[in-house]
Amino acid sequence: MAQDTSLGRWARRLSERAHKNIVVVALAAKLARIIWAVLHKDRGFDPAIAAA
């Protein structure tokens, strides 16, 4: 299932309390926000910031 990363732990915790369709949409939204922030700030990806 989810990897042992901050994003993976977040997805795993969410999947324990929400329907899988909700988890998929929440994960897609979170990834879209991460991608937007990386492109908007013109910087590389920092997993420590993405975990917040």
mmCIF entry with sequence, helices, sheets and N, C-alpha, C, O atoms, coordinates in Angstrom:
data_MODEL
# 
_entry.id   MODEL 
# 
_entity.id                         1 
_entity.type                       polymer 
_entity.pdbx_number_of_molecules   1 
# 
_entity_poly.entity_id                      1 
_entity_poly.type                           'polypeptide(L)' 
_entity_poly.nstd_linkage                   no 
_entity_poly.nstd_monomer                   no 
_entity_poly.pdbx_seq_one_letter_code       MAQDTSLGRWARRLSERAHKNIVVVALAAKLARIIWAVLHKDRGFDPAIAAA 
_entity_poly.pdbx_seq_one_letter_code_can   MAQDTSLGRWARRLSERAHKNIVVVALAAKLARIIWAVLHKDRGFDPAIAAA 
_entity_poly.pdbx_strand_id                 A 
# 
loop_
_entity_poly_seq.entity_id 
_entity_poly_seq.num 
_entity_poly_seq.mon_id 
_entity_poly_seq.hetero 
1 1  MET n 
1 2  ALA n 
1 3  GLN n 
1 4  ASP n 
1 5  THR n 
1 6  SER n 
1 7  LEU n 
1 8  GLY n 
1 9  ARG n 
1 10 TRP n 
1 11 ALA n 
1 12 ARG n 
1 13 ARG n 
1 14 LEU n 
1 15 SER n 
1 16 GLU n 
1 17 ARG n 
1 18 ALA n 
1 19 HIS n 
1 20 LYS n 
1 21 ASN n 
1 22 ILE n 
1 23 VAL n 
1 24 VAL n 
1 25 VAL n 
1 26 ALA n 
1 27 LEU n 
1 28 ALA n 
1 29 ALA n 
1 30 LYS n 
1 31 LEU n 
1 32 ALA n 
1 33 ARG n 
1 34 ILE n 
1 35 ILE n 
1 36 TRP n 
1 37 ALA n 
1 38 VAL n 
1 39 LEU n 
1 40 HIS n 
1 41 LYS n 
1 42 ASP n 
1 43 ARG n 
1 44 GLY n 
1 45 PHE n 
1 46 ASP n 
1 47 PRO n 
1 48 ALA n 
1 49 ILE n 
1 50 ALA n 
1 51 ALA n 
1 52 ALA n 
# 
_struct_asym.id          A 
_struct_asym.entity_id   1 
# 
loop_
_struct_conf.conf_type_id 
_struct_conf.id 
_struct_conf.pdbx_PDB_helix_id 
_struct_conf.beg_label_comp_id 
_struct_conf.beg_label_asym_id 
_struct_conf.beg_label_seq_id 
_struct_conf.pdbx_beg_PDB_ins_code 
_struct_conf.end_label_comp_id 
_struct_conf.end_label_asym_id 
_struct_conf.end_label_seq_id 
_struct_conf.pdbx_end_PDB_ins_code 
_struct_conf.beg_auth_comp_id 
_struct_conf.beg_auth_asym_id 
_struct_conf.beg_auth_seq_id 
_struct_conf.end_auth_comp_id 
_struct_conf.end_auth_asym_id 
_struct_conf.end_auth_seq_id 
_struct_conf.pdbx_PDB_helix_class 
_struct_conf.details 
_struct_conf.pdbx_PDB_helix_length 
HELX_P HELX_P1 AA1 SER A 6  ? ARG A 17 ? SER A 6  ARG A 17 1 ? 12 
HELX_P HELX_P2 AA2 LYS A 20 ? LYS A 41 ? LYS A 20 LYS A 41 1 ? 22 
HELX_P HELX_P3 AA3 PRO A 47 ? ALA A 50 ? PRO A 47 ALA A 50 1 ? 4  
# 
_struct_conf_type.id          HELX_P 
_struct_conf_type.criteria    ? 
_struct_conf_type.reference   ? 
# 
loop_
_atom_site.group_PDB 
_atom_site.id 
_atom_site.type_symbol 
_atom_site.label_atom_id 
_atom_site.label_alt_id 
_atom_site.label_comp_id 
_atom_site.label_asym_id 
_atom_site.label_entity_id 
_atom_site.label_seq_id 
_atom_site.pdbx_PDB_ins_code 
_atom_site.Cartn_x 
_atom_site.Cartn_y 
_atom_site.Cartn_z 
_atom_site.occupancy 
_atom_site.B_iso_or_equiv 
_atom_site.pdbx_formal_charge 
_atom_site.auth_seq_id 
_atom_site.auth_comp_id 
_atom_site.auth_asym_id 
_atom_site.auth_atom_id 
_atom_site.pdbx_PDB_model_num 
ATOM 1   N N  . MET A 1 1  ? 0.851   -1.193 0.000   1.00 0.00 ? 1  MET A N  1 
ATOM 2   C CA . MET A 1 1  ? 0.000   0.000  0.000   1.00 0.00 ? 1  MET A CA 1 
ATOM 3   C C  . MET A 1 1  ? 0.882   1.235  0.000   1.00 0.00 ? 1  MET A C  1 
ATOM 4   O O  . MET A 1 1  ? 1.754   1.357  -0.860  1.00 0.00 ? 1  MET A O  1 
ATOM 5   N N  . ALA A 1 2  ? 0.688   2.144  0.923   1.00 0.00 ? 2  ALA A N  1 
ATOM 6   C CA . ALA A 1 2  ? 1.439   3.399  0.954   1.00 0.00 ? 2  ALA A CA 1 
ATOM 7   C C  . ALA A 1 2  ? 2.845   3.161  1.485   1.00 0.00 ? 2  ALA A C  1 
ATOM 8   O O  . ALA A 1 2  ? 3.068   2.314  2.349   1.00 0.00 ? 2  ALA A O  1 
ATOM 9   N N  . GLN A 1 3  ? 3.761   3.911  0.961   1.00 0.00 ? 3  GLN A N  1 
ATOM 10  C CA . GLN A 1 3  ? 5.149   3.803  1.388   1.00 0.00 ? 3  GLN A CA 1 
ATOM 11  C C  . GLN A 1 3  ? 5.334   4.477  2.738   1.00 0.00 ? 3  GLN A C  1 
ATOM 12  O O  . GLN A 1 3  ? 4.459   5.204  3.207   1.00 0.00 ? 3  GLN A O  1 
ATOM 13  N N  . ASP A 1 4  ? 6.490   4.227  3.361   1.00 0.00 ? 4  ASP A N  1 
ATOM 14  C CA . ASP A 1 4  ? 6.776   4.832  4.652   1.00 0.00 ? 4  ASP A CA 1 
ATOM 15  C C  . ASP A 1 4  ? 7.419   6.209  4.451   1.00 0.00 ? 4  ASP A C  1 
ATOM 16  O O  . ASP A 1 4  ? 8.586   6.425  4.776   1.00 0.00 ? 4  ASP A O  1 
ATOM 17  N N  . THR A 1 5  ? 6.635   7.111  3.917   1.00 0.00 ? 5  THR A N  1 
ATOM 18  C CA . THR A 1 5  ? 7.017   8.514  3.757   1.00 0.00 ? 5  THR A CA 1 
ATOM 19  C C  . THR A 1 5  ? 5.945   9.343  4.447   1.00 0.00 ? 5  THR A C  1 
ATOM 20  O O  . THR A 1 5  ? 4.907   8.815  4.843   1.00 0.00 ? 5  THR A O  1 
ATOM 21  N N  . SER A 1 6  ? 6.189   10.616 4.588   1.00 0.00 ? 6  SER A N  1 
ATOM 22  C CA . SER A 1 6  ? 5.180   11.445 5.253   1.00 0.00 ? 6  SER A CA 1 
ATOM 23  C C  . SER A 1 6  ? 3.870   11.439 4.468   1.00 0.00 ? 6  SER A C  1 
ATOM 24  O O  . SER A 1 6  ? 2.792   11.394 5.061   1.00 0.00 ? 6  SER A O  1 
ATOM 25  N N  . LEU A 1 7  ? 3.957   11.485 3.151   1.00 0.00 ? 7  LEU A N  1 
ATOM 26  C CA . LEU A 1 7  ? 2.751   11.445 2.329   1.00 0.00 ? 7  LEU A CA 1 
ATOM 27  C C  . LEU A 1 7  ? 2.081   10.070 2.415   1.00 0.00 ? 7  LEU A C  1 
ATOM 28  O O  . LEU A 1 7  ? 0.854   9.977  2.452   1.00 0.00 ? 7  LEU A O  1 
ATOM 29  N N  . GLY A 1 8  ? 2.872   9.023  2.447   1.00 0.00 ? 8  GLY A N  1 
ATOM 30  C CA . GLY A 1 8  ? 2.331   7.672  2.580   1.00 0.00 ? 8  GLY A CA 1 
ATOM 31  C C  . GLY A 1 8  ? 1.640   7.459  3.911   1.00 0.00 ? 8  GLY A C  1 
ATOM 32  O O  . GLY A 1 8  ? 0.571   6.852  3.974   1.00 0.00 ? 8  GLY A O  1 
ATOM 33  N N  . ARG A 1 9  ? 2.257   7.963  4.984   1.00 0.00 ? 9  ARG A N  1 
ATOM 34  C CA . ARG A 1 9  ? 1.637   7.845  6.312   1.00 0.00 ? 9  ARG A CA 1 
ATOM 35  C C  . ARG A 1 9  ? 0.326   8.628  6.364   1.00 0.00 ? 9  ARG A C  1 
ATOM 36  O O  . ARG A 1 9  ? -0.655  8.175  6.953   1.00 0.00 ? 9  ARG A O  1 
ATOM 37  N N  . TRP A 1 10 ? 0.321   9.812  5.742   1.00 0.00 ? 10 TRP A N  1 
ATOM 38  C CA . TRP A 1 10 ? -0.892  10.619 5.695   1.00 0.00 ? 10 TRP A CA 1 
ATOM 39  C C  . TRP A 1 10 ? -2.011  9.865  4.978   1.00 0.00 ? 10 TRP A C  1 
ATOM 40  O O  . TRP A 1 10 ? -3.145  9.820  5.454   1.00 0.00 ? 10 TRP A O  1 
ATOM 41  N N  . ALA A 1 11 ? -1.681  9.275  3.831   1.00 0.00 ? 11 ALA A N  1 
ATOM 42  C CA . ALA A 1 11 ? -2.677  8.533  3.056   1.00 0.00 ? 11 ALA A CA 1 
ATOM 43  C C  . ALA A 1 11 ? -3.168  7.307  3.819   1.00 0.00 ? 11 ALA A C  1 
ATOM 44  O O  . ALA A 1 11 ? -4.357  6.987  3.782   1.00 0.00 ? 11 ALA A O  1 
ATOM 45  N N  . ARG A 1 12 ? -2.277  6.633  4.499   1.00 0.00 ? 12 ARG A N  1 
ATOM 46  C CA . ARG A 1 12 ? -2.658  5.443  5.269   1.00 0.00 ? 12 ARG A CA 1 
ATOM 47  C C  . ARG A 1 12 ? -3.600  5.816  6.409   1.00 0.00 ? 12 ARG A C  1 
ATOM 48  O O  . ARG A 1 12 ? -4.609  5.144  6.624   1.00 0.00 ? 12 ARG A O  1 
ATOM 49  N N  . ARG A 1 13 ? -3.279  6.879  7.139   1.00 0.00 ? 13 ARG A N  1 
ATOM 50  C CA . ARG A 1 13 ? -4.152  7.308  8.240   1.00 0.00 ? 13 ARG A CA 1 
ATOM 51  C C  . ARG A 1 13 ? -5.525  7.718  7.714   1.00 0.00 ? 13 ARG A C  1 
ATOM 52  O O  . ARG A 1 13 ? -6.548  7.397  8.320   1.00 0.00 ? 13 ARG A O  1 
ATOM 53  N N  . LEU A 1 14 ? -5.545  8.424  6.590   1.00 0.00 ? 14 LEU A N  1 
ATOM 54  C CA . LEU A 1 14 ? -6.821  8.837  6.008   1.00 0.00 ? 14 LEU A CA 1 
ATOM 55  C C  . LEU A 1 14 ? -7.636  7.621  5.564   1.00 0.00 ? 14 LEU A C  1 
ATOM 56  O O  . LEU A 1 14 ? -8.852  7.585  5.752   1.00 0.00 ? 14 LEU A O  1 
ATOM 57  N N  . SER A 1 15 ? -6.973  6.634  4.981   1.00 0.00 ? 15 SER A N  1 
ATOM 58  C CA . SER A 1 15 ? -7.688  5.456  4.490   1.00 0.00 ? 15 SER A CA 1 
ATOM 59  C C  . SER A 1 15 ? -8.290  4.627  5.622   1.00 0.00 ? 15 SER A C  1 
ATOM 60  O O  . SER A 1 15 ? -9.214  3.846  5.396   1.00 0.00 ? 15 SER A O  1 
ATOM 61  N N  . GLU A 1 16 ? -7.771  4.793  6.836   1.00 0.00 ? 16 GLU A N  1 
ATOM 62  C CA . GLU A 1 16 ? -8.328  4.077  7.984   1.00 0.00 ? 16 GLU A CA 1 
ATOM 63  C C  . GLU A 1 16 ? -9.675  4.647  8.424   1.00 0.00 ? 16 GLU A C  1 
ATOM 64  O O  . GLU A 1 16 ? -10.456 3.968  9.091   1.00 0.00 ? 16 GLU A O  1 
ATOM 65  N N  . ARG A 1 17 ? -9.944  5.905  8.044   1.00 0.00 ? 17 ARG A N  1 
ATOM 66  C CA . ARG A 1 17 ? -11.176 6.528  8.529   1.00 0.00 ? 17 ARG A CA 1 
ATOM 67  C C  . ARG A 1 17 ? -12.098 7.049  7.441   1.00 0.00 ? 17 ARG A C  1 
ATOM 68  O O  . ARG A 1 17 ? -13.168 7.580  7.739   1.00 0.00 ? 17 ARG A O  1 
ATOM 69  N N  . ALA A 1 18 ? -11.696 6.902  6.168   1.00 0.00 ? 18 ALA A N  1 
ATOM 70  C CA . ALA A 1 18 ? -12.524 7.432  5.089   1.00 0.00 ? 18 ALA A CA 1 
ATOM 71  C C  . ALA A 1 18 ? -12.669 6.386  3.980   1.00 0.00 ? 18 ALA A C  1 
ATOM 72  O O  . ALA A 1 18 ? -11.851 5.475  3.853   1.00 0.00 ? 18 ALA A O  1 
ATOM 73  N N  . HIS A 1 19 ? -13.708 6.539  3.199   1.00 0.00 ? 19 HIS A N  1 
ATOM 74  C CA . HIS A 1 19 ? -13.948 5.658  2.055   1.00 0.00 ? 19 HIS A CA 1 
ATOM 75  C C  . HIS A 1 19 ? -12.830 5.837  1.027   1.00 0.00 ? 19 HIS A C  1 
ATOM 76  O O  . HIS A 1 19 ? -12.259 6.922  0.915   1.00 0.00 ? 19 HIS A O  1 
ATOM 77  N N  . LYS A 1 20 ? -12.520 4.788  0.284   1.00 0.00 ? 20 LYS A N  1 
ATOM 78  C CA . LYS A 1 20 ? -11.385 4.852  -0.638  1.00 0.00 ? 20 LYS A CA 1 
ATOM 79  C C  . LYS A 1 20 ? -11.552 5.923  -1.710  1.00 0.00 ? 20 LYS A C  1 
ATOM 80  O O  . LYS A 1 20 ? -10.560 6.500  -2.155  1.00 0.00 ? 20 LYS A O  1 
ATOM 81  N N  . ASN A 1 21 ? -12.782 6.201  -2.134  1.00 0.00 ? 21 ASN A N  1 
ATOM 82  C CA . ASN A 1 21 ? -12.997 7.263  -3.122  1.00 0.00 ? 21 ASN A CA 1 
ATOM 83  C C  . ASN A 1 21 ? -12.613 8.631  -2.554  1.00 0.00 ? 21 ASN A C  1 
ATOM 84  O O  . ASN A 1 21 ? -12.051 9.464  -3.265  1.00 0.00 ? 21 ASN A O  1 
ATOM 85  N N  . ILE A 1 22 ? -12.912 8.859  -1.284  1.00 0.00 ? 22 ILE A N  1 
ATOM 86  C CA . ILE A 1 22 ? -12.545 10.107 -0.626  1.00 0.00 ? 22 ILE A CA 1 
ATOM 87  C C  . ILE A 1 22 ? -11.030 10.221 -0.535  1.00 0.00 ? 22 ILE A C  1 
ATOM 88  O O  . ILE A 1 22 ? -10.467 11.295 -0.744  1.00 0.00 ? 22 ILE A O  1 
ATOM 89  N N  . VAL A 1 23 ? -10.378 9.112  -0.222  1.00 0.00 ? 23 VAL A N  1 
ATOM 90  C CA . VAL A 1 23 ? -8.911  9.100  -0.111  1.00 0.00 ? 23 VAL A CA 1 
ATOM 91  C C  . VAL A 1 23 ? -8.270  9.428  -1.453  1.00 0.00 ? 23 VAL A C  1 
ATOM 92  O O  . VAL A 1 23 ? -7.306  10.191 -1.509  1.00 0.00 ? 23 VAL A O  1 
ATOM 93  N N  . VAL A 1 24 ? -8.790  8.864  -2.523  1.00 0.00 ? 24 VAL A N  1 
ATOM 94  C CA . VAL A 1 24 ? -8.244  9.109  -3.863  1.00 0.00 ? 24 VAL A CA 1 
ATOM 95  C C  . VAL A 1 24 ? -8.376  10.583 -4.228  1.00 0.00 ? 24 VAL A C  1 
ATOM 96  O O  . VAL A 1 24 ? -7.427  11.181 -4.735  1.00 0.00 ? 24 VAL A O  1 
ATOM 97  N N  . VAL A 1 25 ? -9.530  11.169 -3.979  1.00 0.00 ? 25 VAL A N  1 
ATOM 98  C CA . VAL A 1 25 ? -9.743  12.580 -4.309  1.00 0.00 ? 25 VAL A CA 1 
ATOM 99  C C  . VAL A 1 25 ? -8.871  13.476 -3.429  1.00 0.00 ? 25 VAL A C  1 
ATOM 100 O O  . VAL A 1 25 ? -8.303  14.454 -3.912  1.00 0.00 ? 25 VAL A O  1 
ATOM 101 N N  . ALA A 1 26 ? -8.765  13.150 -2.154  1.00 0.00 ? 26 ALA A N  1 
ATOM 102 C CA . ALA A 1 26 ? -7.935  13.948 -1.243  1.00 0.00 ? 26 ALA A CA 1 
ATOM 103 C C  . ALA A 1 26 ? -6.464  13.877 -1.649  1.00 0.00 ? 26 ALA A C  1 
ATOM 104 O O  . ALA A 1 26 ? -5.759  14.886 -1.614  1.00 0.00 ? 26 ALA A O  1 
ATOM 105 N N  . LEU A 1 27 ? -6.008  12.706 -2.026  1.00 0.00 ? 27 LEU A N  1 
ATOM 106 C CA . LEU A 1 27 ? -4.619  12.546 -2.460  1.00 0.00 ? 27 LEU A CA 1 
ATOM 107 C C  . LEU A 1 27 ? -4.359  13.322 -3.753  1.00 0.00 ? 27 LEU A C  1 
ATOM 108 O O  . LEU A 1 27 ? -3.323  13.972 -3.890  1.00 0.00 ? 27 LEU A O  1 
ATOM 109 N N  . ALA A 1 28 ? -5.286  13.255 -4.688  1.00 0.00 ? 28 ALA A N  1 
ATOM 110 C CA . ALA A 1 28 ? -5.138  14.005 -5.939  1.00 0.00 ? 28 ALA A CA 1 
ATOM 111 C C  . ALA A 1 28 ? -5.087  15.504 -5.668  1.00 0.00 ? 28 ALA A C  1 
ATOM 112 O O  . ALA A 1 28 ? -4.285  16.221 -6.268  1.00 0.00 ? 28 ALA A O  1 
ATOM 113 N N  . ALA A 1 29 ? -5.934  15.973 -4.772  1.00 0.00 ? 29 ALA A N  1 
ATOM 114 C CA . ALA A 1 29 ? -5.942  17.401 -4.443  1.00 0.00 ? 29 ALA A CA 1 
ATOM 115 C C  . ALA A 1 29 ? -4.641  17.808 -3.765  1.00 0.00 ? 29 ALA A C  1 
ATOM 116 O O  . ALA A 1 29 ? -4.093  18.871 -4.057  1.00 0.00 ? 29 ALA A O  1 
ATOM 117 N N  . LYS A 1 30 ? -4.148  16.971 -2.867  1.00 0.00 ? 30 LYS A N  1 
ATOM 118 C CA . LYS A 1 30 ? -2.893  17.277 -2.170  1.00 0.00 ? 30 LYS A CA 1 
ATOM 119 C C  . LYS A 1 30 ? -1.733  17.319 -3.162  1.00 0.00 ? 30 LYS A C  1 
ATOM 120 O O  . LYS A 1 30 ? -0.894  18.218 -3.095  1.00 0.00 ? 30 LYS A O  1 
ATOM 121 N N  . LEU A 1 31 ? -1.678  16.364 -4.075  1.00 0.00 ? 31 LEU A N  1 
ATOM 122 C CA . LEU A 1 31 ? -0.615  16.350 -5.078  1.00 0.00 ? 31 LEU A CA 1 
ATOM 123 C C  . LEU A 1 31 ? -0.715  17.554 -6.007  1.00 0.00 ? 31 LEU A C  1 
ATOM 124 O O  . LEU A 1 31 ? 0.306   18.122 -6.396  1.00 0.00 ? 31 LEU A O  1 
ATOM 125 N N  . ALA A 1 32 ? -1.924  17.946 -6.364  1.00 0.00 ? 32 ALA A N  1 
ATOM 126 C CA . ALA A 1 32 ? -2.103  19.122 -7.221  1.00 0.00 ? 32 ALA A CA 1 
ATOM 127 C C  . ALA A 1 32 ? -1.598  20.378 -6.517  1.00 0.00 ? 32 ALA A C  1 
ATOM 128 O O  . ALA A 1 32 ? -0.974  21.234 -7.144  1.00 0.00 ? 32 ALA A O  1 
ATOM 129 N N  . ARG A 1 33 ? -1.868  20.492 -5.214  1.00 0.00 ? 33 ARG A N  1 
ATOM 130 C CA . ARG A 1 33 ? -1.375  21.660 -4.472  1.00 0.00 ? 33 ARG A CA 1 
ATOM 131 C C  . ARG A 1 33 ? 0.141   21.653 -4.382  1.00 0.00 ? 33 ARG A C  1 
ATOM 132 O O  . ARG A 1 33 ? 0.768   22.708 -4.476  1.00 0.00 ? 33 ARG A O  1 
ATOM 133 N N  . ILE A 1 34 ? 0.739   20.485 -4.203  1.00 0.00 ? 34 ILE A N  1 
ATOM 134 C CA . ILE A 1 34 ? 2.201   20.383 -4.156  1.00 0.00 ? 34 ILE A CA 1 
ATOM 135 C C  . ILE A 1 34 ? 2.793   20.797 -5.502  1.00 0.00 ? 34 ILE A C  1 
ATOM 136 O O  . ILE A 1 34 ? 3.747   21.572 -5.554  1.00 0.00 ? 34 ILE A O  1 
ATOM 137 N N  . ILE A 1 35 ? 2.226   20.278 -6.581  1.00 0.00 ? 35 ILE A N  1 
ATOM 138 C CA . ILE A 1 35 ? 2.721   20.604 -7.924  1.00 0.00 ? 35 ILE A CA 1 
ATOM 139 C C  . ILE A 1 35 ? 2.579   22.096 -8.192  1.00 0.00 ? 35 ILE A C  1 
ATOM 140 O O  . ILE A 1 35 ? 3.500   22.724 -8.713  1.00 0.00 ? 35 ILE A O  1 
ATOM 141 N N  . TRP A 1 36 ? 1.428   22.668 -7.839  1.00 0.00 ? 36 TRP A N  1 
ATOM 142 C CA . TRP A 1 36 ? 1.224   24.101 -8.053  1.00 0.00 ? 36 TRP A CA 1 
ATOM 143 C C  . TRP A 1 36 ? 2.266   24.912 -7.287  1.00 0.00 ? 36 TRP A C  1 
ATOM 144 O O  . TRP A 1 36 ? 2.828   25.863 -7.830  1.00 0.00 ? 36 TRP A O  1 
ATOM 145 N N  . ALA A 1 37 ? 2.530   24.548 -6.032  1.00 0.00 ? 37 ALA A N  1 
ATOM 146 C CA . ALA A 1 37 ? 3.489   25.289 -5.219  1.00 0.00 ? 37 ALA A CA 1 
ATOM 147 C C  . ALA A 1 37 ? 4.897   25.202 -5.804  1.00 0.00 ? 37 ALA A C  1 
ATOM 148 O O  . ALA A 1 37 ? 5.623   26.196 -5.820  1.00 0.00 ? 37 ALA A O  1 
ATOM 149 N N  . VAL A 1 38 ? 5.284   24.033 -6.277  1.00 0.00 ? 38 VAL A N  1 
ATOM 150 C CA . VAL A 1 38 ? 6.616   23.870 -6.872  1.00 0.00 ? 38 VAL A CA 1 
ATOM 151 C C  . VAL A 1 38 ? 6.739   24.732 -8.122  1.00 0.00 ? 38 VAL A C  1 
ATOM 152 O O  . VAL A 1 38 ? 7.749   25.409 -8.312  1.00 0.00 ? 38 VAL A O  1 
ATOM 153 N N  . LEU A 1 39 ? 5.729   24.713 -8.966  1.00 0.00 ? 39 LEU A N  1 
ATOM 154 C CA . LEU A 1 39 ? 5.778   25.505 -10.195 1.00 0.00 ? 39 LEU A CA 1 
ATOM 155 C C  . LEU A 1 39 ? 5.676   27.008 -9.903  1.00 0.00 ? 39 LEU A C  1 
ATOM 156 O O  . LEU A 1 39 ? 6.365   27.813 -10.529 1.00 0.00 ? 39 LEU A O  1 
ATOM 157 N N  . HIS A 1 40 ? 4.834   27.369 -8.974  1.00 0.00 ? 40 HIS A N  1 
ATOM 158 C CA . HIS A 1 40 ? 4.616   28.775 -8.653  1.00 0.00 ? 40 HIS A CA 1 
ATOM 159 C C  . HIS A 1 40 ? 5.863   29.418 -8.037  1.00 0.00 ? 40 HIS A C  1 
ATOM 160 O O  . HIS A 1 40 ? 6.199   30.557 -8.358  1.00 0.00 ? 40 HIS A O  1 
ATOM 161 N N  . LYS A 1 41 ? 6.543   28.686 -7.154  1.00 0.00 ? 41 LYS A N  1 
ATOM 162 C CA . LYS A 1 41 ? 7.711   29.232 -6.462  1.00 0.00 ? 41 LYS A CA 1 
ATOM 163 C C  . LYS A 1 41 ? 8.995   28.992 -7.238  1.00 0.00 ? 41 LYS A C  1 
ATOM 164 O O  . LYS A 1 41 ? 10.059  29.471 -6.846  1.00 0.00 ? 41 LYS A O  1 
ATOM 165 N N  . ASP A 1 42 ? 8.902   28.250 -8.339  1.00 0.00 ? 42 ASP A N  1 
ATOM 166 C CA . ASP A 1 42 ? 10.056  27.976 -9.192  1.00 0.00 ? 42 ASP A CA 1 
ATOM 167 C C  . ASP A 1 42 ? 11.228  27.407 -8.388  1.00 0.00 ? 42 ASP A C  1 
ATOM 168 O O  . ASP A 1 42 ? 12.376  27.821 -8.554  1.00 0.00 ? 42 ASP A O  1 
ATOM 169 N N  . ARG A 1 43 ? 10.916  26.463 -7.528  1.00 0.00 ? 43 ARG A N  1 
ATOM 170 C CA . ARG A 1 43 ? 11.916  25.790 -6.695  1.00 0.00 ? 43 ARG A CA 1 
ATOM 171 C C  . ARG A 1 43 ? 11.754  24.290 -6.843  1.00 0.00 ? 43 ARG A C  1 
ATOM 172 O O  . ARG A 1 43 ? 10.767  23.803 -7.394  1.00 0.00 ? 43 ARG A O  1 
ATOM 173 N N  . GLY A 1 44 ? 12.735  23.575 -6.343  1.00 0.00 ? 44 GLY A N  1 
ATOM 174 C CA . GLY A 1 44 ? 12.655  22.122 -6.332  1.00 0.00 ? 44 GLY A CA 1 
ATOM 175 C C  . GLY A 1 44 ? 11.703  21.637 -5.253  1.00 0.00 ? 44 GLY A C  1 
ATOM 176 O O  . GLY A 1 44 ? 11.275  22.406 -4.392  1.00 0.00 ? 44 GLY A O  1 
ATOM 177 N N  . PHE A 1 45 ? 11.383  20.375 -5.310  1.00 0.00 ? 45 PHE A N  1 
ATOM 178 C CA . PHE A 1 45 ? 10.463  19.757 -4.361  1.00 0.00 ? 45 PHE A CA 1 
ATOM 179 C C  . PHE A 1 45 ? 11.185  19.476 -3.061  1.00 0.00 ? 45 PHE A C  1 
ATOM 180 O O  . PHE A 1 45 ? 12.282  18.919 -3.078  1.00 0.00 ? 45 PHE A O  1 
ATOM 181 N N  . ASP A 1 46 ? 10.596  19.850 -1.929  1.00 0.00 ? 46 ASP A N  1 
ATOM 182 C CA . ASP A 1 46 ? 11.137  19.588 -0.598  1.00 0.00 ? 46 ASP A CA 1 
ATOM 183 C C  . ASP A 1 46 ? 10.111  18.765 0.184   1.00 0.00 ? 46 ASP A C  1 
ATOM 184 O O  . ASP A 1 46 ? 9.079   19.296 0.596   1.00 0.00 ? 46 ASP A O  1 
ATOM 185 N N  . PRO A 1 47 ? 10.385  17.476 0.391   1.00 0.00 ? 47 PRO A N  1 
ATOM 186 C CA . PRO A 1 47 ? 9.407   16.615 1.073   1.00 0.00 ? 47 PRO A CA 1 
ATOM 187 C C  . PRO A 1 47 ? 9.050   17.096 2.475   1.00 0.00 ? 47 PRO A C  1 
ATOM 188 O O  . PRO A 1 47 ? 7.927   16.874 2.930   1.00 0.00 ? 47 PRO A O  1 
ATOM 189 N N  . ALA A 1 48 ? 9.974   17.747 3.166   1.00 0.00 ? 48 ALA A N  1 
ATOM 190 C CA . ALA A 1 48 ? 9.681   18.235 4.521   1.00 0.00 ? 48 ALA A CA 1 
ATOM 191 C C  . ALA A 1 48 ? 8.578   19.281 4.488   1.00 0.00 ? 48 ALA A C  1 
ATOM 192 O O  . ALA A 1 48 ? 7.735   19.316 5.385   1.00 0.00 ? 48 ALA A O  1 
ATOM 193 N N  . ILE A 1 49 ? 8.570   20.121 3.484   1.00 0.00 ? 49 ILE A N  1 
ATOM 194 C CA . ILE A 1 49 ? 7.525   21.150 3.375   1.00 0.00 ? 49 ILE A CA 1 
ATOM 195 C C  . ILE A 1 49 ? 6.221   20.514 2.904   1.00 0.00 ? 49 ILE A C  1 
ATOM 196 O O  . ILE A 1 49 ? 5.145   20.908 3.352   1.00 0.00 ? 49 ILE A O  1 
ATOM 197 N N  . ALA A 1 50 ? 6.305   19.540 2.012   1.00 0.00 ? 50 ALA A N  1 
ATOM 198 C CA . ALA A 1 50 ? 5.107   18.898 1.472   1.00 0.00 ? 50 ALA A CA 1 
ATOM 199 C C  . ALA A 1 50 ? 4.353   18.116 2.532   1.00 0.00 ? 50 ALA A C  1 
ATOM 200 O O  . ALA A 1 50 ? 3.150   17.897 2.398   1.00 0.00 ? 50 ALA A O  1 
ATOM 201 N N  . ALA A 1 51 ? 5.036   17.693 3.579   1.00 0.00 ? 51 ALA A N  1 
ATOM 202 C CA . ALA A 1 51 ? 4.391   16.895 4.619   1.00 0.00 ? 51 ALA A CA 1 
ATOM 203 C C  . ALA A 1 51 ? 3.429   17.715 5.454   1.00 0.00 ? 51 ALA A C  1 
ATOM 204 O O  . ALA A 1 51 ? 2.555   17.156 6.117   1.00 0.00 ? 51 ALA A O  1 
ATOM 205 N N  . ALA A 1 52 ? 3.570   18.997 5.435   1.00 0.00 ? 52 ALA A N  1 
ATOM 206 C CA . ALA A 1 52 ? 2.724   19.851 6.283   1.00 0.00 ? 52 ALA A CA 1 
ATOM 207 C C  . ALA A 1 52 ? 1.288   19.881 5.811   1.00 0.00 ? 52 ALA A C  1 
ATOM 208 O O  . ALA A 1 52 ? 0.453   20.552 6.417   1.00 0.00 ? 52 ALA A O  1 
# 
